[in-house]
């Protein structure tokens, strides 16, 4: 059976051909919540039927429904092959007048996970991932925006602008239940795809799980502690997010051989399942929010004695910088500084306080050119995903639109 999904953008264009580079291929505008039947997955584009019409939509703004394993044990399609640029966290559910109660996620089912064809199946028979390369993947379903819309009262001191920026960036990473065990990082989880660390290095995922442990020891125990997993944080460093290693039954997982244990289906299942628990989701979003502060007005990250935020103040621009910081944190703000130097040379002055939209757009164009010259993973494709979010109305490219 074809897979189904839901439009998450405020308005998603149904096109006759799989490209957004032309405007004469638009068939219809599909509002948020429109149900789709997915006929074919082409990576960045989906061939779908919606409201009696067939065409193509951007995969970035479609939330795919979770599938269940077929009764006859045959393989079913649990998603697309993963690429670095992943589906957008997209739109929001209708806002509630007050926060809904935090819901506990299901407890891990007894037994072991297994493959049914290419599907990773839980002990109680649900598909939770698709086999790919060294492991599995699942892009998840719940966006930052969907969670915040249902629990806005939990973020009284967080600007909507900051949440929009994070959601735009998560289009390149994943959703709250996202899981990946197929690449060199061994295990990756969550809306910002935190990892256990490549090779013998430490990673950011242990620090995120430590936040959960401090926030709710009971929830930590439910998904991780009872199975012997714990956290060993590395010494803190100025203006960086905490990092660390996992320990398993008291043994630190520091070598590639030790970390390889986390590729096991049972661990992927436990992390994926934890992403359905609202306390875990809240810890993810709080951890993600911390990242913007590491560069936007960081005294140790000045460019020509100015803050990064003096040069880039649009939601679009901050999202691009955050996107690079997620993928290559050590490159921010150095890449932007090179773009600033080029633009200042062209303008003949360094006066960002006088800039308007045009000047910031020129800076961001130069920045993306410089960014593409680094070893950042799929810089251009990631930038296009964020631009798609802006075009869908999920973030603004107007100077000054980012509000702390």
Secondary structure, 3 states (H helix, E strand, C coil): CCEEEEECCCEEEEECCCCCCCCCCEEEEEECCCEEEEEEECCCEEEEEECCEEEEEEHHHEEECCCECCCCCCCCCCCCCCCCCCCCCCCCCCCCCCCCCCCCCCCCCCCCCEEECCEEECCCCEEEEEEECCEEEECCCCCHHHHHHHCHHHHCCCCHHHHHHHHHHHCCCCCCCCEECCCCCCCEECCCCEECCCCCCCECHHHHHHHHHHHCHHHHHHHCHHHCEEEEECCCCCCCCCCEEEEECCEECCCHHHHHHHHCHHHHHHHHHHCCCHHHHHHHHHHHHCCHHHCCCCHHHCECCECHHHHCCCHHHHHHHHHHHHHCHHHCCHHHHHHHHHHHHHHCCCCHHHCCHHHHHHHHHHHHHHHHCCCCCCHHHHHHHHHHHHHCCCCCCCCCCCCC
